Amino acid sequence: MSDRAGRTGDALRETVRDLVARQLPDAVGTDLTPDLPLREAGLNSLGTVATLVAIENEFGLSLPDELMTPETFHSIRTLAAALASVVDADRDVTGVARGEDAVA
């Protein structure tokens, strides 16, 4: 899992923004704000899938099927919130990550 996996809030949104920006034309990718609709920014279905794969690879997790909705991929803010819910669910009550991090 990446060292970014433990990030939350603004840091998590910034990581998501960077991953989304890689799927957009250079001119658009630099102007992403947290609430800009990603469709308006030029993120198409292929870019959405590429973003999903990049997020799952970066954080070493899989987004559950119930989060595969247009609402989740509406903006950087909604995508980061969905990711945060998965990252939080992947931690036990002591705050120690399950899975790969727990083996260390």
PDB file as gemmi writes it, atoms N, CA and C in Angstrom:
CRYST1    1.000    1.000    1.000  90.00  90.00  90.00 P 1                      
ATOM      1  N   MET A   1       0.842  -1.167   0.000  1.00  0.00           N  
ATOM      2  CA  MET A   1       0.000   0.000   0.000  1.00  0.00           C  
ATOM      3  C   MET A   1       0.890   1.233   0.000  1.00  0.00           C  
ATOM      4  N   SER A   2       0.491   2.251  -0.698  1.00  0.00           N  
ATOM      5  CA  SER A   2       1.254   3.477  -0.796  1.00  0.00           C  
ATOM      6  C   SER A   2       1.279   4.211   0.533  1.00  0.00           C  
ATOM      7  N   ASP A   3       2.307   5.058   0.714  1.00  0.00           N  
ATOM      8  CA  ASP A   3       2.328   5.895   1.911  1.00  0.00           C  
ATOM      9  C   ASP A   3       1.182   6.900   1.892  1.00  0.00           C  
ATOM     10  N   ARG A   4       0.551   7.097   0.757  1.00  0.00           N  
ATOM     11  CA  ARG A   4      -0.595   7.988   0.649  1.00  0.00           C  
ATOM     12  C   ARG A   4      -1.849   7.379   1.249  1.00  0.00           C  
ATOM     13  N   ALA A   5      -1.851   6.080   1.513  1.00  0.00           N  
ATOM     14  CA  ALA A   5      -3.052   5.402   1.998  1.00  0.00           C  
ATOM     15  C   ALA A   5      -3.522   5.951   3.334  1.00  0.00           C  
ATOM     16  N   GLY A   6      -2.631   6.501   4.144  1.00  0.00           N  
ATOM     17  CA  GLY A   6      -3.015   7.020   5.441  1.00  0.00           C  
ATOM     18  C   GLY A   6      -3.494   8.460   5.408  1.00  0.00           C  
ATOM     19  N   ARG A   7      -3.493   9.089   4.264  1.00  0.00           N  
ATOM     20  CA  ARG A   7      -3.884  10.492   4.172  1.00  0.00           C  
ATOM     21  C   ARG A   7      -5.393  10.661   4.241  1.00  0.00           C  
ATOM     22  N   THR A   8      -5.797  11.783   4.787  1.00  0.00           N  
ATOM     23  CA  THR A   8      -7.220  12.101   4.892  1.00  0.00           C  
ATOM     24  C   THR A   8      -7.425  13.566   4.511  1.00  0.00           C  
ATOM     25  N   GLY A   9      -8.670  13.979   4.446  1.00  0.00           N  
ATOM     26  CA  GLY A   9      -9.019  15.380   4.221  1.00  0.00           C  
ATOM     27  C   GLY A   9      -8.402  15.960   2.968  1.00  0.00           C  
ATOM     28  N   ASP A  10      -7.763  17.124   3.120  1.00  0.00           N  
ATOM     29  CA  ASP A  10      -7.189  17.833   1.987  1.00  0.00           C  
ATOM     30  C   ASP A  10      -6.114  17.020   1.279  1.00  0.00           C  
ATOM     31  N   ALA A  11      -5.319  16.277   2.031  1.00  0.00           N  
ATOM     32  CA  ALA A  11      -4.264  15.473   1.415  1.00  0.00           C  
ATOM     33  C   ALA A  11      -4.858  14.361   0.552  1.00  0.00           C  
ATOM     34  N   LEU A  12      -5.925  13.759   1.020  1.00  0.00           N  
ATOM     35  CA  LEU A  12      -6.589  12.715   0.241  1.00  0.00           C  
ATOM     36  C   LEU A  12      -7.192  13.315  -1.031  1.00  0.00           C  
ATOM     37  N   ARG A  13      -7.854  14.463  -0.893  1.00  0.00           N  
ATOM     38  CA  ARG A  13      -8.430  15.128  -2.073  1.00  0.00           C  
ATOM     39  C   ARG A  13      -7.349  15.494  -3.075  1.00  0.00           C  
ATOM     40  N   GLU A  14      -6.201  15.934  -2.595  1.00  0.00           N  
ATOM     41  CA  GLU A  14      -5.103  16.304  -3.493  1.00  0.00           C  
ATOM     42  C   GLU A  14      -4.581  15.076  -4.250  1.00  0.00           C  
ATOM     43  N   THR A  15      -4.477  13.951  -3.578  1.00  0.00           N  
ATOM     44  CA  THR A  15      -4.053  12.720  -4.243  1.00  0.00           C  
ATOM     45  C   THR A  15      -5.070  12.314  -5.296  1.00  0.00           C  
ATOM     46  N   VAL A  16      -6.348  12.374  -4.954  1.00  0.00           N  
ATOM     47  CA  VAL A  16      -7.405  12.033  -5.916  1.00  0.00           C  
ATOM     48  C   VAL A  16      -7.367  13.008  -7.089  1.00  0.00           C  
ATOM     49  N   ARG A  17      -7.183  14.289  -6.806  1.00  0.00           N  
ATOM     50  CA  ARG A  17      -7.100  15.296  -7.872  1.00  0.00           C  
ATOM     51  C   ARG A  17      -5.962  14.978  -8.831  1.00  0.00           C  
ATOM     52  N   ASP A  18      -4.823  14.615  -8.299  1.00  0.00           N  
ATOM     53  CA  ASP A  18      -3.673  14.274  -9.136  1.00  0.00           C  
ATOM     54  C   ASP A  18      -3.964  13.051 -10.011  1.00  0.00           C  
ATOM     55  N   LEU A  19      -4.614  12.054  -9.433  1.00  0.00           N  
ATOM     56  CA  LEU A  19      -4.937  10.844 -10.197  1.00  0.00           C  
ATOM     57  C   LEU A  19      -5.956  11.129 -11.297  1.00  0.00           C  
ATOM     58  N   VAL A  20      -6.940  11.968 -11.004  1.00  0.00           N  
ATOM     59  CA  VAL A  20      -7.937  12.339 -12.016  1.00  0.00           C  
ATOM     60  C   VAL A  20      -7.278  13.191 -13.102  1.00  0.00           C  
ATOM     61  N   ALA A  21      -6.449  14.145 -12.699  1.00  0.00           N  
ATOM     62  CA  ALA A  21      -5.810  15.057 -13.657  1.00  0.00           C  
ATOM     63  C   ALA A  21      -5.003  14.305 -14.703  1.00  0.00           C  
ATOM     64  N   ARG A  22      -4.447  13.176 -14.345  1.00  0.00           N  
ATOM     65  CA  ARG A  22      -3.675  12.370 -15.309  1.00  0.00           C  
ATOM     66  C   ARG A  22      -4.546  11.841 -16.441  1.00  0.00           C  
ATOM     67  N   GLN A  23      -5.859  11.799 -16.218  1.00  0.00           N  
ATOM     68  CA  GLN A  23      -6.782  11.273 -17.224  1.00  0.00           C  
ATOM     69  C   GLN A  23      -7.378  12.378 -18.105  1.00  0.00           C  
ATOM     70  N   LEU A  24      -7.011  13.622 -17.849  1.00  0.00           N  
ATOM     71  CA  LEU A  24      -7.586  14.762 -18.554  1.00  0.00           C  
ATOM     72  C   LEU A  24      -6.542  15.454 -19.420  1.00  0.00           C  
ATOM     73  N   PRO A  25      -7.007  16.210 -20.414  1.00  0.00           N  
ATOM     74  CA  PRO A  25      -6.056  17.017 -21.191  1.00  0.00           C  
ATOM     75  C   PRO A  25      -5.289  17.941 -20.251  1.00  0.00           C  
ATOM     76  N   ASP A  26      -4.035  18.200 -20.573  1.00  0.00           N  
ATOM     77  CA  ASP A  26      -3.166  18.997 -19.694  1.00  0.00           C  
ATOM     78  C   ASP A  26      -3.776  20.324 -19.272  1.00  0.00           C  
ATOM     79  N   ALA A  27      -4.400  21.032 -20.176  1.00  0.00           N  
ATOM     80  CA  ALA A  27      -4.961  22.348 -19.851  1.00  0.00           C  
ATOM     81  C   ALA A  27      -6.077  22.243 -18.825  1.00  0.00           C  
ATOM     82  N   VAL A  28      -6.886  21.204 -18.899  1.00  0.00           N  
ATOM     83  CA  VAL A  28      -8.009  21.039 -17.975  1.00  0.00           C  
ATOM     84  C   VAL A  28      -7.532  20.473 -16.648  1.00  0.00           C  
ATOM     85  N   GLY A  29      -6.641  19.520 -16.686  1.00  0.00           N  
ATOM     86  CA  GLY A  29      -6.190  18.840 -15.481  1.00  0.00           C  
ATOM     87  C   GLY A  29      -5.580  19.748 -14.441  1.00  0.00           C  
ATOM     88  N   THR A  30      -5.030  20.875 -14.866  1.00  0.00           N  
ATOM     89  CA  THR A  30      -4.407  21.787 -13.904  1.00  0.00           C  
ATOM     90  C   THR A  30      -5.416  22.680 -13.203  1.00  0.00           C  
ATOM     91  N   ASP A  31      -6.642  22.775 -13.730  1.00  0.00           N  
ATOM     92  CA  ASP A  31      -7.650  23.671 -13.168  1.00  0.00           C  
ATOM     93  C   ASP A  31      -8.736  22.945 -12.372  1.00  0.00           C  
ATOM     94  N   LEU A  32      -8.472  21.745 -11.939  1.00  0.00           N  
ATOM     95  CA  LEU A  32      -9.480  20.989 -11.199  1.00  0.00           C  
ATOM     96  C   LEU A  32      -9.676  21.571  -9.807  1.00  0.00           C  
ATOM     97  N   THR A  33     -10.918  21.887  -9.494  1.00  0.00           N  
ATOM     98  CA  THR A  33     -11.270  22.317  -8.149  1.00  0.00           C  
ATOM     99  C   THR A  33     -12.082  21.192  -7.512  1.00  0.00           C  
ATOM    100  N   PRO A  34     -12.199  21.172  -6.197  1.00  0.00           N  
ATOM    101  CA  PRO A  34     -12.881  20.049  -5.536  1.00  0.00           C  
ATOM    102  C   PRO A  34     -14.309  19.802  -5.991  1.00  0.00           C  
ATOM    103  N   ASP A  35     -15.033  20.853  -6.394  1.00  0.00           N  
ATOM    104  CA  ASP A  35     -16.440  20.686  -6.729  1.00  0.00           C  
ATOM    105  C   ASP A  35     -16.750  20.756  -8.226  1.00  0.00           C  
ATOM    106  N   LEU A  36     -15.742  20.908  -9.057  1.00  0.00           N  
ATOM    107  CA  LEU A  36     -15.959  20.942 -10.504  1.00  0.00           C  
ATOM    108  C   LEU A  36     -16.476  19.582 -10.972  1.00  0.00           C  
ATOM    109  N   PRO A  37     -17.624  19.558 -11.656  1.00  0.00           N  
ATOM    110  CA  PRO A  37     -18.100  18.271 -12.179  1.00  0.00           C  
ATOM    111  C   PRO A  37     -17.061  17.669 -13.136  1.00  0.00           C  
ATOM    112  N   LEU A  38     -16.685  16.448 -12.873  1.00  0.00           N  
ATOM    113  CA  LEU A  38     -15.627  15.822 -13.657  1.00  0.00           C  
ATOM    114  C   LEU A  38     -16.013  15.640 -15.115  1.00  0.00           C  
ATOM    115  N   ARG A  39     -17.282  15.439 -15.397  1.00  0.00           N  
ATOM    116  CA  ARG A  39     -17.746  15.354 -16.797  1.00  0.00           C  
ATOM    117  C   ARG A  39     -17.467  16.671 -17.517  1.00  0.00           C  
ATOM    118  N   GLU A  40     -17.734  17.787 -16.838  1.00  0.00           N  
ATOM    119  CA  GLU A  40     -17.464  19.096 -17.429  1.00  0.00           C  
ATOM    120  C   GLU A  40     -15.970  19.298 -17.663  1.00  0.00           C  
ATOM    121  N   ALA A  41     -15.157  18.684 -16.838  1.00  0.00           N  
ATOM    122  CA  ALA A  41     -13.708  18.785 -16.980  1.00  0.00           C  
ATOM    123  C   ALA A  41     -13.183  17.893 -18.105  1.00  0.00           C  
ATOM    124  N   GLY A  42     -14.058  17.038 -18.645  1.00  0.00           N  
ATOM    125  CA  GLY A  42     -13.649  16.195 -19.755  1.00  0.00           C  
ATOM    126  C   GLY A  42     -13.421  14.739 -19.414  1.00  0.00           C  
ATOM    127  N   LEU A  43     -13.760  14.341 -18.189  1.00  0.00           N  
ATOM    128  CA  LEU A  43     -13.584  12.939 -17.808  1.00  0.00           C  
ATOM    129  C   LEU A  43     -14.697  12.109 -18.441  1.00  0.00           C  
ATOM    130  N   ASN A  44     -14.326  11.242 -19.363  1.00  0.00           N  
ATOM    131  CA  ASN A  44     -15.302  10.383 -20.032  1.00  0.00           C  
ATOM    132  C   ASN A  44     -15.304   9.010 -19.379  1.00  0.00           C  
ATOM    133  N   SER A  45     -16.065   8.073 -19.947  1.00  0.00           N  
ATOM    134  CA  SER A  45     -16.188   6.751 -19.321  1.00  0.00           C  
ATOM    135  C   SER A  45     -14.850   6.019 -19.282  1.00  0.00           C  
ATOM    136  N   LEU A  46     -14.056   6.136 -20.332  1.00  0.00           N  
ATOM    137  CA  LEU A  46     -12.745   5.489 -20.339  1.00  0.00           C  
ATOM    138  C   LEU A  46     -11.835   6.108 -19.280  1.00  0.00           C  
ATOM    139  N   GLY A  47     -11.890   7.432 -19.158  1.00  0.00           N  
ATOM    140  CA  GLY A  47     -11.106   8.113 -18.133  1.00  0.00           C  
ATOM    141  C   GLY A  47     -11.558   7.762 -16.731  1.00  0.00           C  
ATOM    142  N   THR A  48     -12.854   7.539 -16.567  1.00  0.00           N  
ATOM    143  CA  THR A  48     -13.385   7.140 -15.266  1.00  0.00           C  
ATOM    144  C   THR A  48     -12.843   5.780 -14.859  1.00  0.00           C  
ATOM    145  N   VAL A  49     -12.826   4.844 -15.805  1.00  0.00           N  
ATOM    146  CA  VAL A  49     -12.292   3.510 -15.515  1.00  0.00           C  
ATOM    147  C   VAL A  49     -10.798   3.603 -15.215  1.00  0.00           C  
ATOM    148  N   ALA A  50     -10.073   4.390 -15.990  1.00  0.00           N  
ATOM    149  CA  ALA A  50      -8.635   4.553 -15.743  1.00  0.00           C  
ATOM    150  C   ALA A  50      -8.388   5.191 -14.378  1.00  0.00           C  
ATOM    151  N   THR A  51      -9.232   6.144 -13.996  1.00  0.00           N  
ATOM    152  CA  THR A  51      -9.113   6.768 -12.680  1.00  0.00           C  
ATOM    153  C   THR A  51      -9.375   5.753 -11.580  1.00  0.00           C  
ATOM    154  N   LEU A  52     -10.397   4.942 -11.759  1.00  0.00           N  
ATOM    155  CA  LEU A  52     -10.716   3.898 -10.781  1.00  0.00           C  
ATOM    156  C   LEU A  52      -9.534   2.957 -10.591  1.00  0.00           C  
ATOM    157  N   VAL A  53      -8.950   2.506 -11.679  1.00  0.00           N  
ATOM    158  CA  VAL A  53      -7.797   1.598 -11.605  1.00  0.00           C  
ATOM    159  C   VAL A  53      -6.630   2.291 -10.909  1.00  0.00           C  
ATOM    160  N   ALA A  54      -6.378   3.547 -11.246  1.00  0.00           N  
ATOM    161  CA  ALA A  54      -5.279   4.286 -10.618  1.00  0.00           C  
ATOM    162  C   ALA A  54      -5.495   4.432  -9.114  1.00  0.00           C  
ATOM    163  N   ILE A  55      -6.731   4.729  -8.709  1.00  0.00           N  
ATOM    164  CA  ILE A  55      -7.035   4.864  -7.280  1.00  0.00           C  
ATOM    165  C   ILE A  55      -6.848   3.531  -6.569  1.00  0.00           C  
ATOM    166  N   GLU A  56      -7.378   2.473  -7.148  1.00  0.00           N  
ATOM    167  CA  GLU A  56      -7.251   1.160  -6.516  1.00  0.00           C  
ATOM    168  C   GLU A  56      -5.790   0.738  -6.414  1.00  0.00           C  
ATOM    169  N   ASN A  57      -4.991   1.041  -7.421  1.00  0.00           N  
ATOM    170  CA  ASN A  57      -3.563   0.713  -7.364  1.00  0.00           C  
ATOM    171  C   ASN A  57      -2.829   1.573  -6.348  1.00  0.00           C  
ATOM    172  N   GLU A  58      -3.134   2.847  -6.320  1.00  0.00           N  
ATOM    173  CA  GLU A  58      -2.470   3.776  -5.401  1.00  0.00           C  
ATOM    174  C   GLU A  58      -2.730   3.427  -3.947  1.00  0.00           C  
ATOM    175  N   PHE A  59      -3.966   3.059  -3.639  1.00  0.00           N  
ATOM    176  CA  PHE A  59      -4.342   2.809  -2.259  1.00  0.00           C  
ATOM    177  C   PHE A  59      -4.376   1.339  -1.892  1.00  0.00           C  
ATOM    178  N   GLY A  60      -4.156   0.449  -2.853  1.00  0.00           N  
ATOM    179  CA  GLY A  60      -4.121  -0.978  -2.558  1.00  0.00           C  
ATOM    180  C   GLY A  60      -5.439  -1.523  -2.066  1.00  0.00           C  
ATOM    181  N   LEU A  61      -6.533  -1.043  -2.641  1.00  0.00           N  
ATOM    182  CA  LEU A  61      -7.855  -1.505  -2.230  1.00  0.00           C  
ATOM    183  C   LEU A  61      -8.781  -1.507  -3.433  1.00  0.00           C  
ATOM    184  N   SER A  62      -9.978  -2.037  -3.236  1.00  0.00           N  
ATOM    185  CA  SER A  62     -11.000  -2.044  -4.276  1.00  0.00           C  
ATOM    186  C   SER A  62     -12.211  -1.280  -3.784  1.00  0.00           C  
ATOM    187  N   LEU A  63     -12.713  -0.400  -4.619  1.00  0.00           N  
ATOM    188  CA  LEU A  63     -13.951   0.284  -4.265  1.00  0.00           C  
ATOM    189  C   LEU A  63     -15.097  -0.700  -4.410  1.00  0.00           C  
ATOM    190  N   PRO A  64     -15.996  -0.761  -3.444  1.00  0.00           N  
ATOM    191  CA  PRO A  64     -17.120  -1.697  -3.530  1.00  0.00           C  
ATOM    192  C   PRO A  64     -18.092  -1.299  -4.638  1.00  0.00           C  
ATOM    193  N   ASP A  65     -18.833  -2.278  -5.115  1.00  0.00           N  
ATOM    194  CA  ASP A  65     -19.783  -2.062  -6.203  1.00  0.00           C  
ATOM    195  C   ASP A  65     -20.765  -0.939  -5.914  1.00  0.00           C  
ATOM    196  N   GLU A  66     -21.199  -0.802  -4.663  1.00  0.00           N  
ATOM    197  CA  GLU A  66     -22.196   0.218  -4.345  1.00  0.00           C  
ATOM    198  C   GLU A  66     -21.665   1.647  -4.531  1.00  0.00           C  
ATOM    199  N   LEU A  67     -20.349   1.794  -4.645  1.00  0.00           N  
ATOM    200  CA  LEU A  67     -19.776   3.111  -4.896  1.00  0.00           C  
ATOM    201  C   LEU A  67     -19.530   3.380  -6.379  1.00  0.00           C  
ATOM    202  N   MET A  68     -19.843   2.434  -7.220  1.00  0.00           N  
ATOM    203  CA  MET A  68     -19.668   2.608  -8.670  1.00  0.00           C  
ATOM    204  C   MET A  68     -20.894   3.307  -9.245  1.00  0.00           C  
ATOM    205  N   THR A  69     -21.022   4.586  -8.903  1.00  0.00           N  
ATOM    206  CA  THR A  69     -22.177   5.365  -9.326  1.00  0.00           C  
ATOM    207  C   THR A  69     -21.716   6.691  -9.927  1.00  0.00           C  
ATOM    208  N   PRO A  70     -22.571   7.311 -10.713  1.00  0.00           N  
ATOM    209  CA  PRO A  70     -22.233   8.648 -11.226  1.00  0.00           C  
ATOM    210  C   PRO A  70     -22.025   9.658 -10.094  1.00  0.00           C  
ATOM    211  N   GLU A  71     -22.747   9.493  -8.996  1.00  0.00           N  
ATOM    212  CA  GLU A  71     -22.591  10.411  -7.861  1.00  0.00           C  
ATOM    213  C   GLU A  71     -21.187  10.324  -7.265  1.00  0.00           C  
ATOM    214  N   THR A  72     -20.636   9.127  -7.163  1.00  0.00           N  
ATOM    215  CA  THR A  72     -19.290   8.961  -6.626  1.00  0.00           C  
ATOM    216  C   THR A  72     -18.270   9.689  -7.488  1.00  0.00           C  
ATOM    217  N   PHE A  73     -18.429   9.600  -8.798  1.00  0.00           N  
ATOM    218  CA  PHE A  73     -17.469  10.173  -9.733  1.00  0.00           C  
ATOM    219  C   PHE A  73     -17.893  11.561 -10.223  1.00  0.00           C  
ATOM    220  N   HIS A  74     -18.757  12.227  -9.455  1.00  0.00           N  
ATOM    221  CA  HIS A  74     -19.229  13.557  -9.847  1.00  0.00           C  
ATOM    222  C   HIS A  74     -18.119  14.607  -9.770  1.00  0.00           C  
ATOM    223  N   SER A  75     -17.344  14.600  -8.698  1.00  0.00           N  
ATOM    224  CA  SER A  75     -16.318  15.621  -8.487  1.00  0.00           C  
ATOM    225  C   SER A  75     -15.172  15.027  -7.668  1.00  0.00           C  
ATOM    226  N   ILE A  76     -14.119  15.800  -7.553  1.00  0.00           N  
ATOM    227  CA  ILE A  76     -12.990  15.382  -6.707  1.00  0.00           C  
ATOM    228  C   ILE A  76     -13.490  15.173  -5.275  1.00  0.00           C  
ATOM    229  N   ARG A  77     -14.333  16.077  -4.796  1.00  0.00           N  
ATOM    230  CA  ARG A  77     -14.820  15.989  -3.416  1.00  0.00           C  
ATOM    231  C   ARG A  77     -15.629  14.705  -3.193  1.00  0.00           C  
ATOM    232  N   THR A  78     -16.536  14.372  -4.113  1.00  0.00           N  
ATOM    233  CA  THR A  78     -17.371  13.175  -3.924  1.00  0.00           C  
ATOM    234  C   THR A  78     -16.541  11.899  -4.057  1.00  0.00           C  
ATOM    235  N   LEU A  79     -15.580  11.917  -4.962  1.00  0.00           N  
ATOM    236  CA  LEU A  79     -14.720  10.753  -5.133  1.00  0.00           C  
ATOM    237  C   LEU A  79     -13.816  10.552  -3.920  1.00  0.00           C  
ATOM    238  N   ALA A  80     -13.266  11.634  -3.407  1.00  0.00           N  
ATOM    239  CA  ALA A  80     -12.415  11.543  -2.211  1.00  0.00           C  
ATOM    240  C   ALA A  80     -13.220  11.095  -0.998  1.00  0.00           C  
ATOM    241  N   ALA A  81     -14.457  11.561  -0.873  1.00  0.00           N  
ATOM    242  CA  ALA A  81     -15.308  11.151   0.254  1.00  0.00           C  
ATOM    243  C   ALA A  81     -15.603   9.657   0.179  1.00  0.00           C  
ATOM    244  N   ALA A  82     -15.891   9.162  -1.011  1.00  0.00           N  
ATOM    245  CA  ALA A  82     -16.152   7.727  -1.169  1.00  0.00           C  
ATOM    246  C   ALA A  82     -14.899   6.933  -0.834  1.00  0.00           C  
ATOM    247  N   LEU A  83     -13.758   7.390  -1.311  1.00  0.00           N  
ATOM    248  CA  LEU A  83     -12.498   6.707  -1.022  1.00  0.00           C  
ATOM    249  C   LEU A  83     -12.200   6.734   0.476  1.00  0.00           C  
ATOM    250  N   ALA A  84     -12.439   7.859   1.117  1.00  0.00           N  
ATOM    251  CA  ALA A  84     -12.209   7.966   2.562  1.00  0.00           C  
ATOM    252  C   ALA A  84     -13.058   6.967   3.329  1.00  0.00           C  
ATOM    253  N   SER A  85     -14.300   6.752   2.874  1.00  0.00           N  
ATOM    254  CA  SER A  85     -15.164   5.793   3.566  1.00  0.00           C  
ATOM    255  C   SER A  85     -14.611   4.376   3.450  1.00  0.00           C  
ATOM    256  N   VAL A  86     -13.992   4.063   2.324  1.00  0.00           N  
ATOM    257  CA  VAL A  86     -13.407   2.731   2.132  1.00  0.00           C  
ATOM    258  C   VAL A  86     -12.127   2.596   2.942  1.00  0.00           C  
ATOM    259  N   VAL A  87     -11.300   3.638   2.934  1.00  0.00           N  
ATOM    260  CA  VAL A  87     -10.051   3.606   3.699  1.00  0.00           C  
ATOM    261  C   VAL A  87     -10.372   3.471   5.190  1.00  0.00           C  
ATOM    262  N   ASP A  88     -11.372   4.230   5.668  1.00  0.00           N  
ATOM    263  CA  ASP A  88     -11.765   4.143   7.078  1.00  0.00           C  
ATOM    264  C   ASP A  88     -12.285   2.757   7.422  1.00  0.00           C  
ATOM    265  N   ALA A  89     -13.050   2.154   6.527  1.00  0.00           N  
ATOM    266  CA  ALA A  89     -13.600   0.821   6.771  1.00  0.00           C  
ATOM    267  C   ALA A  89     -12.507  -0.247   6.760  1.00  0.00           C  
ATOM    268  N   ASP A  90     -11.368   0.068   6.138  1.00  0.00           N  
ATOM    269  CA  ASP A  90     -10.275  -0.886   6.039  1.00  0.00           C  
ATOM    270  C   ASP A  90      -9.370  -0.842   7.274  1.00  0.00           C  
ATOM    271  N   ARG A  91      -9.728  -0.032   8.232  1.00  0.00           N  
ATOM    272  CA  ARG A  91      -8.938   0.068   9.473  1.00  0.00           C  
ATOM    273  C   ARG A  91      -9.751  -0.514  10.627  1.00  0.00           C  
ATOM    274  N   ASP A  92      -9.072  -1.147  11.544  1.00  0.00           N  
ATOM    275  CA  ASP A  92      -9.797  -1.674  12.703  1.00  0.00           C  
ATOM    276  C   ASP A  92      -9.951  -0.579  13.755  1.00  0.00           C  
ATOM    277  N   VAL A  93     -10.572  -0.876  14.855  1.00  0.00           N  
ATOM    278  CA  VAL A  93     -10.867   0.132  15.868  1.00  0.00           C  
ATOM    279  C   VAL A  93      -9.622   0.732  16.512  1.00  0.00           C  
ATOM    280  N   THR A  94      -8.485   0.085  16.413  1.00  0.00           N  
ATOM    281  CA  THR A  94      -7.257   0.632  16.988  1.00  0.00           C  
ATOM    282  C   THR A  94      -6.574   1.585  16.032  1.00  0.00           C  
ATOM    283  N   GLY A  95      -7.086   1.684  14.796  1.00  0.00           N  
ATOM    284  CA  GLY A  95      -6.469   2.572  13.820  1.00  0.00           C  
ATOM    285  C   GLY A  95      -5.398   1.902  13.006  1.00  0.00           C  
ATOM    286  N   VAL A  96      -5.175   0.624  13.213  1.00  0.00           N  
ATOM    287  CA  VAL A  96      -4.166  -0.107  12.451  1.00  0.00           C  
ATOM    288  C   VAL A  96      -4.826  -0.650  11.189  1.00  0.00           C  
ATOM    289  N   ALA A  97      -4.173  -0.415  10.073  1.00  0.00           N  
ATOM    290  CA  ALA A  97      -4.721  -0.910   8.815  1.00  0.00           C  
ATOM    291  C   ALA A  97      -4.717  -2.412   8.794  1.00  0.00           C  
ATOM    292  N   ARG A  98      -5.798  -2.956   8.220  1.00  0.00           N  
ATOM    293  CA  ARG A  98      -5.854  -4.410   8.020  1.00  0.00           C  
ATOM    294  C   ARG A  98      -5.125  -4.750   6.743  1.00  0.00           C  
ATOM    295  N   GLY A  99      -4.995  -6.013   6.458  1.00  0.00           N  
ATOM    296  CA  GLY A  99      -4.401  -6.458   5.199  1.00  0.00           C  
ATOM    297  C   GLY A  99      -2.904  -6.313   5.217  1.00  0.00           C  
ATOM    298  N   GLU A 100      -2.357  -5.732   4.147  1.00  0.00           N  
ATOM    299  CA  GLU A 100      -0.915  -5.655   3.961  1.00  0.00           C  
ATOM    300  C   GLU A 100      -0.197  -4.953   5.103  1.00  0.00           C  
ATOM    301  N   ASP A 101      -0.731  -3.828   5.594  1.00  0.00           N  
ATOM    302  CA  ASP A 101      -0.062  -3.065   6.643  1.00  0.00           C  
ATOM    303  C   ASP A 101      -0.023  -3.806   7.971  1.00  0.00           C  
ATOM    304  N   ALA A 102      -0.990  -4.658   8.222  1.00  0.00           N  
ATOM    305  CA  ALA A 102      -1.072  -5.367   9.503  1.00  0.00           C  
ATOM    306  C   ALA A 102      -0.012  -6.447   9.630  1.00  0.00           C  
ATOM    307  N   VAL A 103       0.615  -6.824   8.525  1.00  0.00           N  
ATOM    308  CA  VAL A 103       1.593  -7.904   8.537  1.00  0.00           C  
ATOM    309  C   VAL A 103       2.959  -7.417   8.992  1.00  0.00           C  
ATOM    310  N   ALA A 104       3.220  -6.140   8.884  1.00  0.00           N  
ATOM    311  CA  ALA A 104       4.539  -5.581   9.166  1.00  0.00           C  
ATOM    312  C   ALA A 104       5.062  -5.818  10.520  1.00  0.00           C  
TER     313      ALA A 104                                                      
END                                                                             
